[in-house]
Amino acid sequence: MAAQALELLREVSRLEAPLEELRALHSVLQTLPLSELREQAAEMRLGPLFSLLNENHREQTTLCVSILERLLQAVEPVHVARNLGADLQRGLTHPDDSVKILTLSQVGRIVENSDAVTEILNNAELLKQIIYCIGGDNLSVAKALIVEISSVSPESLTYCTTSGLVTQLLRELTGEDVLVRATCIEMVTSLAYTHHGRQYLAQEGVIDQISNIIVGADSDPFSSFYLPGFVKFFGNLAIMDSPQQICERYPIFVEKVFEMTESQDPTMIGVAVDTIGILGSNVEGKQVLQKTGTRFERLLMKIGYQAKNASTELKIRCLDAISSIFYISPEQQTDDLLRMTESWFSSLSRDPLELFRGISNQPFPELHCAALKVFTAIANQPWAQKLMFNSPGFVEYVMDRSVEHDKASKDAKYELVKALANSKTIAEIFGNPNYLRLRTYLSEGPYYVKPISTTAVEGAE
């Protein structure tokens, strides 16, 4: 089958008007597995197909785009960057949008590949063409690519800022169109994942502008369109830089997160909960939350309430945030931090351990796994081990393999057992016999099934 495709590809490159051959090639490629195409990638000459795109023939162009989409999936991004640069350059200025989108998607593959992207950065003409093409287009694919290219290195960011494209993106971010604003903030957040991107945003005053927009959001009836993205931006910024510095410099961020948990809108609550989870994922962030005192305790009570009563999707987000907030690695544990997490845990509900056990017994694997993740997050903390040991039936629940039926649940239970068994305080708190049972569970692996003993009964035949 692959040999037939290669033969048709050769035919196409030999003929002047290969419409029949293109139809046949298109049909063969529909049924050919990608793995077979990858094996033949070195033999494929794609230049002629790109050349056919330059002729003003509608069906031919449509067929070539579809064929190239399929064949290029089998070609490594480095090969595309190295050998098809000129074809990509022509494709970027093609009058047909489908050709442009095909070309931009290949540029996207190249940008995401660290080896291939250097080929673009070393090809000033191609880079200029990409930036020029994107500048003349308002395709969202193009904007996302600008951010990806800008994120590669300080040099590529300079190229994109010189072209005025990043400036245009930032103008739209603070412009009047709330829907465009919502799209732009996602892209700006991607740029903020890199150190040079954050530096640029700070220098240009963008972070201050985003903060000011959050301040003014109360008087904007359309703020619900963009506010979630703006708050997420600060959550990611805090965890990549310094939670303390960001929260002190932009107090409106923390204020808005607390406010959003009071909202009646599940979207707002979800974003607030996710952000608290991000912020509390490292020790410095936990300390920032601790400084808000009783406000944070009240917020934990709300998260506990939502974990029990919200929609399944929001319950899972609450449980994920709780896991993130409560986890402390053994080497970072101090008496103060352990006292803090113990106090926080008691704020979640009247009997948090029972609450999470109740959730884990619901017949939804995602909820079951999310509740097990909460237990795993606190499993290496002595106060939590004492709670577990003193909770009737909890140790048996941990050891019972019959509770989990699917792979994800078995894996999640195994992670809990591993966290308990590897803790230095577990033998003392759970007692040696239980500690040995945990070690046995661990050595048997997540999918162990106890053999059923069969006793031969005489005369059973």
Disulfide bonds with the S-S distance in Angstrom:
none
